Amino acid sequence: VLVSDNVSDWQIVGEIETGLDSFGYMWECPDYFEIEDVAILVFSPQGIAHEGEKYQNIYQTGYIVGRPISQEKLNFNETVQFVELDRGFDFYAPQSSQLPDGRRVLFGWMGLPEINYPTEKYGYCGCLSVPREITYRNDRICQYPVDELTALRDELMVVDNNNICSISMQSDMELLIEKANISNWKLMIGFDTHFKENLIIRFDQLKNQLYLDRSMLKQSIAPEYGTQRCIYENLDEIVSLRILLDTSSIEIFINQGVSSASARFFTDSKQRFIQFDSQLQKLSGKIWSMRGE
C-alpha cells in the first residue's frame, strides 16, 4: 500500500494481509475500493486450479469482500471469499475509477496472457471492455454498461421467437426469455446463410445453467482451454440478457448485471445473423445497431 498527500510524493506503508496465503503464485493488477462501508479488492491471480465450472481460464479475475482497511491496520478480513468477476473467456486485469457523480466505473482487458488471437498477425491482440458501472447488491458485485452507451443506439429492431435476424455486428440487445422447465434453448449469434459457424448462448435444462459456447466458431480461439463456459447458475423463470456486440467481441450481462461474460470471437462479412432456437420458450426483445463514434 502506498499513500500520498499530493499524488506526487508516495510512501510505502505496508502490505495488505488477506486469508488467501496459498491462492496462486502471483496476483496481477490489484484494485482496492470501497462502496459505502464495504471494502472490495479486485485482482487477477495466476496459478489457480480448476474447481468444477469455476476457474476455467488460463488465468482468473475476481474479487474478495471485507471490511475497510486503514493505514494503521492493513488486514483485509474477508466476509466474501474469491468470486470470479466475469464468467466468460476473455476478461483480465480490470481497473476502476470513481466518477465525479459518485459512480464507480470499471474497464477490463479483453484478452488473456499467453493466448494466441487472430489479430496478432496485424500487430495487436486485445481490446478494452465497455465501461461498466459497479454496484454492490446482496453480497456481490453487479456490473452493467454505463447509461451513456445508450446514446450510441441507432436503428431499432423488435425480435421474437420466430425471427432470424440480420444484424449489425455493432449492436446493443435487450432480451427477455421465459424459461420453461422441460426444454433446452439456445441463442445463435453470428452465423451465415449456411448456419455452420456461430457463437452460442445456450440453456441446459438438466443442470439449470446458462453456457457460452465457442465450439462452432469459424476461427477457434485457444480450444486447448475449453470451448464453453458456465456463465450463470440456477436461472430464474424469466431471464434478462443485455448483449453488446462489436466486430470481434461480445459482452453479456445477465439479470441486470448479476453475472457477466466476455469473449472474443471473429466473423467475416457474411456472418450477420442471429436466431433463437426452441419450440417451447418465449423470447422478446429489442436490438439496436450502434454508431461507431
Contacts in CASP RR format, 6 or more apart in sequence:
PFRMAT RR
TARGET T0000
AUTHOR 0000-0000-0000
METHOD contacts of the structure
MODEL  1
VLVSDNVSDWQIVGEIETGLDSFGYMWECPDYFEIEDVAILVFSPQGIAH
EGEKYQNIYQTGYIVGRPISQEKLNFNETVQFVELDRGFDFYAPQSSQLP
DGRRVLFGWMGLPEINYPTEKYGYCGCLSVPREITYRNDRICQYPVDELT
ALRDELMVVDNNNICSISMQSDMELLIEKANISNWKLMIGFDTHFKENLI
IRFDQLKNQLYLDRSMLKQSIAPEYGTQRCIYENLDEIVSLRILLDTSSI
EIFINQGVSSASARFFTDSKQRFIQFDSQLQKLSGKIWSMRGE
1 12 0 8 1.000
1 13 0 8 1.000
1 14 0 8 1.000
1 15 0 8 1.000
1 16 0 8 1.000
1 69 0 8 1.000
1 71 0 8 1.000
1 74 0 8 1.000
2 10 0 8 1.000
2 11 0 8 1.000
2 12 0 8 1.000
2 13 0 8 1.000
3 10 0 8 1.000
3 11 0 8 1.000
3 13 0 8 1.000
3 71 0 8 1.000
4 10 0 8 1.000
4 11 0 8 1.000
13 71 0 8 1.000
13 74 0 8 1.000
14 74 0 8 1.000
15 74 0 8 1.000
16 32 0 8 1.000
16 41 0 8 1.000
16 69 0 8 1.000
16 74 0 8 1.000
16 75 0 8 1.000
16 76 0 8 1.000
17 74 0 8 1.000
17 75 0 8 1.000
17 76 0 8 1.000
18 41 0 8 1.000
18 64 0 8 1.000
18 76 0 8 1.000
18 78 0 8 1.000
19 76 0 8 1.000
19 78 0 8 1.000
20 64 0 8 1.000
20 78 0 8 1.000
20 81 0 8 1.000
20 82 0 8 1.000
23 45 0 8 1.000
23 48 0 8 1.000
23 82 0 8 1.000
24 45 0 8 1.000
24 46 0 8 1.000
24 47 0 8 1.000
24 48 0 8 1.000
25 46 0 8 1.000
25 47 0 8 1.000
26 45 0 8 1.000
26 46 0 8 1.000
26 47 0 8 1.000
27 43 0 8 1.000
27 44 0 8 1.000
27 45 0 8 1.000
27 46 0 8 1.000
28 43 0 8 1.000
28 44 0 8 1.000
28 45 0 8 1.000
28 46 0 8 1.000
28 59 0 8 1.000
28 93 0 8 1.000
29 43 0 8 1.000
29 44 0 8 1.000
29 92 0 8 1.000
29 93 0 8 1.000
29 94 0 8 1.000
29 95 0 8 1.000
30 41 0 8 1.000
30 42 0 8 1.000
30 43 0 8 1.000
31 41 0 8 1.000
31 42 0 8 1.000
31 43 0 8 1.000
31 94 0 8 1.000
31 95 0 8 1.000
31 96 0 8 1.000
32 39 0 8 1.000
32 40 0 8 1.000
32 41 0 8 1.000
32 42 0 8 1.000
32 69 0 8 1.000
33 39 0 8 1.000
33 40 0 8 1.000
33 42 0 8 1.000
33 96 0 8 1.000
33 98 0 8 1.000
33 104 0 8 1.000
34 40 0 8 1.000
34 68 0 8 1.000
35 104 0 8 1.000
35 134 0 8 1.000
35 135 0 8 1.000
35 136 0 8 1.000
36 136 0 8 1.000
37 67 0 8 1.000
37 68 0 8 1.000
38 65 0 8 1.000
38 66 0 8 1.000
38 67 0 8 1.000
38 68 0 8 1.000
38 136 0 8 1.000
39 65 0 8 1.000
39 66 0 8 1.000
39 67 0 8 1.000
39 68 0 8 1.000
39 69 0 8 1.000
39 76 0 8 1.000
40 63 0 8 1.000
40 64 0 8 1.000
40 65 0 8 1.000
40 66 0 8 1.000
40 136 0 8 1.000
40 141 0 8 1.000
41 63 0 8 1.000
41 64 0 8 1.000
41 76 0 8 1.000
42 61 0 8 1.000
42 62 0 8 1.000
42 63 0 8 1.000
42 85 0 8 1.000
42 94 0 8 1.000
42 96 0 8 1.000
42 106 0 8 1.000
43 61 0 8 1.000
43 62 0 8 1.000
43 63 0 8 1.000
44 59 0 8 1.000
44 60 0 8 1.000
44 61 0 8 1.000
44 62 0 8 1.000
44 92 0 8 1.000
44 93 0 8 1.000
45 59 0 8 1.000
45 60 0 8 1.000
45 62 0 8 1.000
45 82 0 8 1.000
46 59 0 8 1.000
46 60 0 8 1.000
47 59 0 8 1.000
48 55 0 8 1.000
48 59 0 8 1.000
48 60 0 8 1.000
49 55 0 8 1.000
50 56 0 8 1.000
53 209 0 8 1.000
53 229 0 8 1.000
53 230 0 8 1.000
53 233 0 8 1.000
54 84 0 8 1.000
55 84 0 8 1.000
56 225 0 8 1.000
56 226 0 8 1.000
56 229 0 8 1.000
57 88 0 8 1.000
57 89 0 8 1.000
57 112 0 8 1.000
57 225 0 8 1.000
58 112 0 8 1.000
58 113 0 8 1.000
58 114 0 8 1.000
58 115 0 8 1.000
58 222 0 8 1.000
58 225 0 8 1.000
59 92 0 8 1.000
59 112 0 8 1.000
59 113 0 8 1.000
60 84 0 8 1.000
61 84 0 8 1.000
61 85 0 8 1.000
61 86 0 8 1.000
61 91 0 8 1.000
61 92 0 8 1.000
61 93 0 8 1.000
61 94 0 8 1.000
62 82 0 8 1.000
62 83 0 8 1.000
62 84 0 8 1.000
62 85 0 8 1.000
62 86 0 8 1.000
63 82 0 8 1.000
63 83 0 8 1.000
63 85 0 8 1.000
63 141 0 8 1.000
64 76 0 8 1.000
64 78 0 8 1.000
64 80 0 8 1.000
64 81 0 8 1.000
64 82 0 8 1.000
64 83 0 8 1.000
65 78 0 8 1.000
65 79 0 8 1.000
65 80 0 8 1.000
65 136 0 8 1.000
65 139 0 8 1.000
66 76 0 8 1.000
66 77 0 8 1.000
66 78 0 8 1.000
66 79 0 8 1.000
66 80 0 8 1.000
67 76 0 8 1.000
67 77 0 8 1.000
67 79 0 8 1.000
69 75 0 8 1.000
69 76 0 8 1.000
79 139 0 8 1.000
80 139 0 8 1.000
80 140 0 8 1.000
83 140 0 8 1.000
83 141 0 8 1.000
85 91 0 8 1.000
85 94 0 8 1.000
85 141 0 8 1.000
85 143 0 8 1.000
85 260 0 8 1.000
86 143 0 8 1.000
86 260 0 8 1.000
86 261 0 8 1.000
86 262 0 8 1.000
87 212 0 8 1.000
87 229 0 8 1.000
87 230 0 8 1.000
87 231 0 8 1.000
87 232 0 8 1.000
87 259 0 8 1.000
87 260 0 8 1.000
87 261 0 8 1.000
88 212 0 8 1.000
88 229 0 8 1.000
88 231 0 8 1.000
88 260 0 8 1.000
88 261 0 8 1.000
88 262 0 8 1.000
88 263 0 8 1.000
89 112 0 8 1.000
89 212 0 8 1.000
89 214 0 8 1.000
89 221 0 8 1.000
89 222 0 8 1.000
89 225 0 8 1.000
89 229 0 8 1.000
89 262 0 8 1.000
89 263 0 8 1.000
89 264 0 8 1.000
90 110 0 8 1.000
90 111 0 8 1.000
90 112 0 8 1.000
90 115 0 8 1.000
90 221 0 8 1.000
90 249 0 8 1.000
90 262 0 8 1.000
90 263 0 8 1.000
90 264 0 8 1.000
91 108 0 8 1.000
91 109 0 8 1.000
91 110 0 8 1.000
91 111 0 8 1.000
91 129 0 8 1.000
91 260 0 8 1.000
91 262 0 8 1.000
92 108 0 8 1.000
92 109 0 8 1.000
92 110 0 8 1.000
92 111 0 8 1.000
92 112 0 8 1.000
92 113 0 8 1.000
93 108 0 8 1.000
93 109 0 8 1.000
94 106 0 8 1.000
94 107 0 8 1.000
94 108 0 8 1.000
94 109 0 8 1.000
94 129 0 8 1.000
95 106 0 8 1.000
95 107 0 8 1.000
95 108 0 8 1.000
96 104 0 8 1.000
96 105 0 8 1.000
96 106 0 8 1.000
96 107 0 8 1.000
96 134 0 8 1.000
97 104 0 8 1.000
97 105 0 8 1.000
98 104 0 8 1.000
98 105 0 8 1.000
99 105 0 8 1.000
103 133 0 8 1.000
103 146 0 8 1.000
104 133 0 8 1.000
104 134 0 8 1.000
105 131 0 8 1.000
105 132 0 8 1.000
105 133 0 8 1.000
105 134 0 8 1.000
105 146 0 8 1.000
106 131 0 8 1.000
106 132 0 8 1.000
106 134 0 8 1.000
106 143 0 8 1.000
107 128 0 8 1.000
107 129 0 8 1.000
107 131 0 8 1.000
107 132 0 8 1.000
108 128 0 8 1.000
108 129 0 8 1.000
109 126 0 8 1.000
109 128 0 8 1.000
109 129 0 8 1.000
110 126 0 8 1.000
110 127 0 8 1.000
110 128 0 8 1.000
110 129 0 8 1.000
110 249 0 8 1.000
110 262 0 8 1.000
110 263 0 8 1.000
110 264 0 8 1.000
111 117 0 8 1.000
111 125 0 8 1.000
111 126 0 8 1.000
111 127 0 8 1.000
111 264 0 8 1.000
112 222 0 8 1.000
115 125 0 8 1.000
115 221 0 8 1.000
115 222 0 8 1.000
115 225 0 8 1.000
116 125 0 8 1.000
116 221 0 8 1.000
116 222 0 8 1.000
117 125 0 8 1.000
117 126 0 8 1.000
117 221 0 8 1.000
117 264 0 8 1.000
118 219 0 8 1.000
118 221 0 8 1.000
118 266 0 8 1.000
119 125 0 8 1.000
119 126 0 8 1.000
119 248 0 8 1.000
119 266 0 8 1.000
126 264 0 8 1.000
127 246 0 8 1.000
127 248 0 8 1.000
127 249 0 8 1.000
127 264 0 8 1.000
129 251 0 8 1.000
129 262 0 8 1.000
130 145 0 8 1.000
130 146 0 8 1.000
130 149 0 8 1.000
130 244 0 8 1.000
130 251 0 8 1.000
131 145 0 8 1.000
131 146 0 8 1.000
131 148 0 8 1.000
131 149 0 8 1.000
132 143 0 8 1.000
132 144 0 8 1.000
132 145 0 8 1.000
132 146 0 8 1.000
132 260 0 8 1.000
133 143 0 8 1.000
133 144 0 8 1.000
133 145 0 8 1.000
133 146 0 8 1.000
133 147 0 8 1.000
134 141 0 8 1.000
134 142 0 8 1.000
134 143 0 8 1.000
135 141 0 8 1.000
135 142 0 8 1.000
135 144 0 8 1.000
136 142 0 8 1.000
140 258 0 8 1.000
142 256 0 8 1.000
142 257 0 8 1.000
142 258 0 8 1.000
143 253 0 8 1.000
143 257 0 8 1.000
143 260 0 8 1.000
144 242 0 8 1.000
144 253 0 8 1.000
144 256 0 8 1.000
144 257 0 8 1.000
145 242 0 8 1.000
145 244 0 8 1.000
145 251 0 8 1.000
145 253 0 8 1.000
149 172 0 8 1.000
149 244 0 8 1.000
150 172 0 8 1.000
152 172 0 8 1.000
152 290 0 8 1.000
152 291 0 8 1.000
152 292 0 8 1.000
152 293 0 8 1.000
153 172 0 8 1.000
153 288 0 8 1.000
153 289 0 8 1.000
153 290 0 8 1.000
153 291 0 8 1.000
154 288 0 8 1.000
154 289 0 8 1.000
154 290 0 8 1.000
154 291 0 8 1.000
155 288 0 8 1.000
155 289 0 8 1.000
156 286 0 8 1.000
156 287 0 8 1.000
156 288 0 8 1.000
157 165 0 8 1.000
157 167 0 8 1.000
157 286 0 8 1.000
157 287 0 8 1.000
157 288 0 8 1.000
158 284 0 8 1.000
158 285 0 8 1.000
158 286 0 8 1.000
159 165 0 8 1.000
159 175 0 8 1.000
159 276 0 8 1.000
159 283 0 8 1.000
159 284 0 8 1.000
159 285 0 8 1.000
159 286 0 8 1.000
159 287 0 8 1.000
160 282 0 8 1.000
160 283 0 8 1.000
160 284 0 8 1.000
160 285 0 8 1.000
161 276 0 8 1.000
161 278 0 8 1.000
161 281 0 8 1.000
161 282 0 8 1.000
161 283 0 8 1.000
163 275 0 8 1.000
163 276 0 8 1.000
164 273 0 8 1.000
164 274 0 8 1.000
164 275 0 8 1.000
165 273 0 8 1.000
165 274 0 8 1.000
165 275 0 8 1.000
165 287 0 8 1.000
166 272 0 8 1.000
166 273 0 8 1.000
167 245 0 8 1.000
167 272 0 8 1.000
167 273 0 8 1.000
167 274 0 8 1.000
167 287 0 8 1.000
167 289 0 8 1.000
168 245 0 8 1.000
168 272 0 8 1.000
168 289 0 8 1.000
168 290 0 8 1.000
169 190 0 8 1.000
169 245 0 8 1.000
169 246 0 8 1.000
169 247 0 8 1.000
169 267 0 8 1.000
169 272 0 8 1.000
170 245 0 8 1.000
170 246 0 8 1.000
170 247 0 8 1.000
170 289 0 8 1.000
170 290 0 8 1.000
170 291 0 8 1.000
170 292 0 8 1.000
171 243 0 8 1.000
171 244 0 8 1.000
171 245 0 8 1.000
171 287 0 8 1.000
171 288 0 8 1.000
171 289 0 8 1.000
171 290 0 8 1.000
172 242 0 8 1.000
172 243 0 8 1.000
172 244 0 8 1.000
172 245 0 8 1.000
172 287 0 8 1.000
172 288 0 8 1.000
172 290 0 8 1.000
173 241 0 8 1.000
173 242 0 8 1.000
173 243 0 8 1.000
173 244 0 8 1.000
173 245 0 8 1.000
173 285 0 8 1.000
173 286 0 8 1.000
173 287 0 8 1.000
173 288 0 8 1.000
174 240 0 8 1.000
174 241 0 8 1.000
174 242 0 8 1.000
174 285 0 8 1.000
174 286 0 8 1.000
175 187 0 8 1.000
175 240 0 8 1.000
175 241 0 8 1.000
175 242 0 8 1.000
175 243 0 8 1.000
175 283 0 8 1.000
175 284 0 8 1.000
175 285 0 8 1.000
176 238 0 8 1.000
176 239 0 8 1.000
176 240 0 8 1.000
176 241 0 8 1.000
176 283 0 8 1.000
176 284 0 8 1.000
176 285 0 8 1.000
177 185 0 8 1.000
177 203 0 8 1.000
177 238 0 8 1.000
177 239 0 8 1.000
177 240 0 8 1.000
177 241 0 8 1.000
177 276 0 8 1.000
177 281 0 8 1.000
177 282 0 8 1.000
177 283 0 8 1.000
178 237 0 8 1.000
178 238 0 8 1.000
178 281 0 8 1.000
178 282 0 8 1.000
178 283 0 8 1.000
179 185 0 8 1.000
179 203 0 8 1.000
179 235 0 8 1.000
179 236 0 8 1.000
179 237 0 8 1.000
179 238 0 8 1.000
179 239 0 8 1.000
179 281 0 8 1.000
180 280 0 8 1.000
180 281 0 8 1.000
181 205 0 8 1.000
182 205 0 8 1.000
182 280 0 8 1.000
183 205 0 8 1.000
183 278 0 8 1.000
183 279 0 8 1.000
183 280 0 8 1.000
183 281 0 8 1.000
184 202 0 8 1.000
184 203 0 8 1.000
184 204 0 8 1.000
184 205 0 8 1.000
184 278 0 8 1.000
185 202 0 8 1.000
185 203 0 8 1.000
185 276 0 8 1.000
185 277 0 8 1.000
185 278 0 8 1.000
185 280 0 8 1.000
185 281 0 8 1.000
186 200 0 8 1.000
186 201 0 8 1.000
186 202 0 8 1.000
186 203 0 8 1.000
186 276 0 8 1.000
186 277 0 8 1.000
186 278 0 8 1.000
187 200 0 8 1.000
187 201 0 8 1.000
187 202 0 8 1.000
187 241 0 8 1.000
187 274 0 8 1.000
187 275 0 8 1.000
187 276 0 8 1.000
187 277 0 8 1.000
187 283 0 8 1.000
188 195 0 8 1.000
188 198 0 8 1.000
188 199 0 8 1.000
188 200 0 8 1.000
188 273 0 8 1.000
188 274 0 8 1.000
188 275 0 8 1.000
188 276 0 8 1.000
188 277 0 8 1.000
189 198 0 8 1.000
189 199 0 8 1.000
189 200 0 8 1.000
189 201 0 8 1.000
189 243 0 8 1.000
189 245 0 8 1.000
189 250 0 8 1.000
189 274 0 8 1.000
190 197 0 8 1.000
190 198 0 8 1.000
190 199 0 8 1.000
190 267 0 8 1.000
190 271 0 8 1.000
190 272 0 8 1.000
190 273 0 8 1.000
190 274 0 8 1.000
191 197 0 8 1.000
191 198 0 8 1.000
191 271 0 8 1.000
191 273 0 8 1.000
191 274 0 8 1.000
191 275 0 8 1.000
192 268 0 8 1.000
192 270 0 8 1.000
192 271 0 8 1.000
192 272 0 8 1.000
192 273 0 8 1.000
193 270 0 8 1.000
193 273 0 8 1.000
196 216 0 8 1.000
196 218 0 8 1.000
197 216 0 8 1.000
197 217 0 8 1.000
197 218 0 8 1.000
197 267 0 8 1.000
197 271 0 8 1.000
198 216 0 8 1.000
198 217 0 8 1.000
198 271 0 8 1.000
199 212 0 8 1.000
199 213 0 8 1.000
199 214 0 8 1.000
199 216 0 8 1.000
199 217 0 8 1.000
199 250 0 8 1.000
199 263 0 8 1.000
199 265 0 8 1.000
200 211 0 8 1.000
200 212 0 8 1.000
200 213 0 8 1.000
200 215 0 8 1.000
200 216 0 8 1.000
201 210 0 8 1.000
201 211 0 8 1.000
201 212 0 8 1.000
201 213 0 8 1.000
201 231 0 8 1.000
201 241 0 8 1.000
201 252 0 8 1.000
202 210 0 8 1.000
202 211 0 8 1.000
202 213 0 8 1.000
203 209 0 8 1.000
203 210 0 8 1.000
203 211 0 8 1.000
203 235 0 8 1.000
203 239 0 8 1.000
204 210 0 8 1.000
204 211 0 8 1.000
207 233 0 8 1.000
208 233 0 8 1.000
208 234 0 8 1.000
208 235 0 8 1.000
209 230 0 8 1.000
209 232 0 8 1.000
209 233 0 8 1.000
209 234 0 8 1.000
209 235 0 8 1.000
210 230 0 8 1.000
210 231 0 8 1.000
210 232 0 8 1.000
210 233 0 8 1.000
210 235 0 8 1.000
210 239 0 8 1.000
210 254 0 8 1.000
211 228 0 8 1.000
211 229 0 8 1.000
211 230 0 8 1.000
211 231 0 8 1.000
212 228 0 8 1.000
212 229 0 8 1.000
212 231 0 8 1.000
212 252 0 8 1.000
212 261 0 8 1.000
212 263 0 8 1.000
213 227 0 8 1.000
213 228 0 8 1.000
214 220 0 8 1.000
214 221 0 8 1.000
214 227 0 8 1.000
214 228 0 8 1.000
214 263 0 8 1.000
214 265 0 8 1.000
215 223 0 8 1.000
215 227 0 8 1.000
215 228 0 8 1.000
217 265 0 8 1.000
217 266 0 8 1.000
218 266 0 8 1.000
218 267 0 8 1.000
218 268 0 8 1.000
218 271 0 8 1.000
219 265 0 8 1.000
219 266 0 8 1.000
220 227 0 8 1.000
221 264 0 8 1.000
221 265 0 8 1.000
221 266 0 8 1.000
229 261 0 8 1.000
229 263 0 8 1.000
231 252 0 8 1.000
231 254 0 8 1.000
231 259 0 8 1.000
231 260 0 8 1.000
231 261 0 8 1.000
232 239 0 8 1.000
232 254 0 8 1.000
232 255 0 8 1.000
232 258 0 8 1.000
232 259 0 8 1.000
236 255 0 8 1.000
239 254 0 8 1.000
239 255 0 8 1.000
240 254 0 8 1.000
240 255 0 8 1.000
240 256 0 8 1.000
241 252 0 8 1.000
241 253 0 8 1.000
241 254 0 8 1.000
242 252 0 8 1.000
242 253 0 8 1.000
242 256 0 8 1.000
242 257 0 8 1.000
243 250 0 8 1.000
243 251 0 8 1.000
243 252 0 8 1.000
243 253 0 8 1.000
244 250 0 8 1.000
244 251 0 8 1.000
247 267 0 8 1.000
248 264 0 8 1.000
248 265 0 8 1.000
248 266 0 8 1.000
248 267 0 8 1.000
249 262 0 8 1.000
249 263 0 8 1.000
249 264 0 8 1.000
249 265 0 8 1.000
250 262 0 8 1.000
250 263 0 8 1.000
250 265 0 8 1.000
251 260 0 8 1.000
251 261 0 8 1.000
251 262 0 8 1.000
252 260 0 8 1.000
252 261 0 8 1.000
252 262 0 8 1.000
253 259 0 8 1.000
253 260 0 8 1.000
254 260 0 8 1.000
254 261 0 8 1.000
274 287 0 8 1.000
276 283 0 8 1.000
END
